[in-house]
Amino acid sequence: AGPSPVAPSPPFPTTLEALQERLRRADDLPGTHYGQIRALPHGVAEAPLMIISDCPDEDDLASGAILSGATGTLLRNMLSAIGIDLAACYRASLSVTRPPSGRLRAEDLPRLADFMRGHIALAAPKNLLILGTAASEALVAQPIVQARENLHEFNHDGGTNALVATYHPRTLLRRPHCKRPAWDDLQLLL
């Protein structure tokens, strides 16, 4: 007997709502295998800014939403200072579950990045803000120290967006001296 046939994976969702529902329920998607508790993306399509993190923090898992808790509060305050309302932004992460180590595995990044390209196309934001090293390496192919301080052009399944990469708010909470460089990065959004 030959090898067992592999079941085809379902097609990529065609709407943002269908994608969010799959992320809520499916276990075969990139970023759903690290744990049982999920923090889901939220916001509206065509937001002025889509903010992409690596994975949920513990606070995010408790609330069920990406970039909540202390990291969300810090991000809200920083964006507010440049006239951007966090509530009007679309928030997502490469993974909806959190690895036990709190870090995404390097070998998972290409698959997570491919999936996020489709997610970005459905969300159709005006601009992108990438938070942290793993998200930067996945989507810009550069560590955060090289990717930040530049305005990038990001190509994805639905077109091109301006992209800014900066430190994750969890890094800023641990290393306050990084707040000034992060502030400079956010200025690029203007």
N, C-alpha and C positions, 0 to 999 in steps of 0.2 A: 504494500500500500504506500502511496505517496504522502507528501506532507499534508497536514490538515489545512483546509482553506482558511484564509484570514477573513474575518467579517469586515466589510468595508465600514469605514468610519462615516458617521452622518455628515452631510454637507455643512459647511460653515453657515451659521444663521444669516438671514438676509435683513434682519432688523435689530436695532439695539435692544429692544424689549426681548426678543427671542434669545439674543446672546446672554442677557442678564438672567433669563430664566434657566438657560442651560448651565450657566455658572453656578446658579443656586442649587441645581439638582444633579447634574452629571458628575460622574467620578472618573471619566476617561479623558478629560480635557487637561491641557498643560496647566500646572499650578493647583490642581485639586487633590494631589496625592500626598501632601505632607501631613495632613491631619483631618479630623472630622469637622472642626468648627471653621466657618468661613466668614470672611468680611468681604462684602460685595461692592462692586463699583456703584457709584450713584451720581446723579446729575442728569441734565438734559442734553439731548443731541444739539449740535451746533453751538455749544458753549464757547465763550470767548477764549477759554483756556481749559485744556485737559491736563491734569496733573497726574503723573505716573510714578508710583513708588515701586519698590522691589517686592515686598510682601507685607502682610498686616502686622502691626504691633499687637501686643497683648490687649491694649485698650480697644483696638479696632475689632478684635475677635469678640470682646465682651459686648460691644455695641452693634456688631454686625456690619459696620461701615468703615471703609478705608479712610485713613487720615482723620481719626477722631481723637479724643483724649488730649494729652499734653502736646503731642506732635501737631495735631490739628489746630489747637489753640495758638501755638507759636506760628504756624503757617498762616492762619487767619490774620494774626496781628501784622505779620510781615507784608502780606499781600495788601491788606487794608492801607498800609502806609504808602503804597504806590497806586492806590485807587482801584484795586481789584477786590471784589467781594467773593470770598471763598464759596459762599452759598451759590453763586452763579457759575461756578466752575464744575467741570465733570472730573470726578476723582476715580482712579483705578490703580491696580497694581498688577505686576507681572503674574503674581500668584495670589489666589484668593485664600489659600491656607498658609500657615506659618510653619517652616521647618523647625524641628526641635532646637537646632543651633541658632535660629534667628537669621541664618544666611542661606541664600539660594545656592545650590550646587552649580559650579561652572558648566558642567556638562548639560544642565537643564536650560541654560540661557538661550541657545539658538532656537529651541522649540518654543519657549516662552515668548521670545521676540517675534517669531513668525505669527504666533497667535495674536500678539498685541498689535501687529500691523493691521490685521483684519479688524480688531476691536477699534482702533483709531479710525479706520475707514468708516465704520458704522457710526461712531460718535461724531465724526465730522467737525472737530473743533477748529477754531481759528488759529490757535497756537498751542504749543506743547511745552510743559515744564517737567523735566525729568529730575527725580530726586534720588541721589545716592549713587554709589559705585556700581552695584549690580545692574540697576536700570540703565545707567550710562553705558556700561560695557555691552549690555544686550542690544540697546537701540542705537548707540552712536559708535560702538566698537572702540571706545576709549575709556580708560579709567576716569573717574570724576576729576582728578587733579589736572588732566589734560583737556577734558571736554568743557570744563567751566570757563568762564570769561569770554565765550564765543557764542555768536548767534549761528546756529546750524540750520541747514536746509534738510528736512527729513522727508524721504520718499517712502510712501506706503501704498497699499492696495488701492486707495481712493484718491491719490494725488500727492501734494507736497505741503508741508507745514513748516513754519519757523519753529525752532526748538532751542530752548535754553536748558542747560544742565547745571545743577547746583547741589550743594550738600543736603542730605536728608535732614529734616528737623530733629530726628533722634540724635544725629551727630552734633547738631548745634546745641542741644540740651546737655550733652556730655562735654562738649568743647566750645565754650562760649566765644573763644577767640576766633572761631570760624564764622561768627555772625556777620562781621563786616564784609568779608569776601562774598558771603551769600547775598548780602544786601546789594553789593555791586553787580552780582549776577542778575538779580531780579530787575535791576534798572534796565537791562537789555530787553525786557518784555515791553518797555515803554516805546 
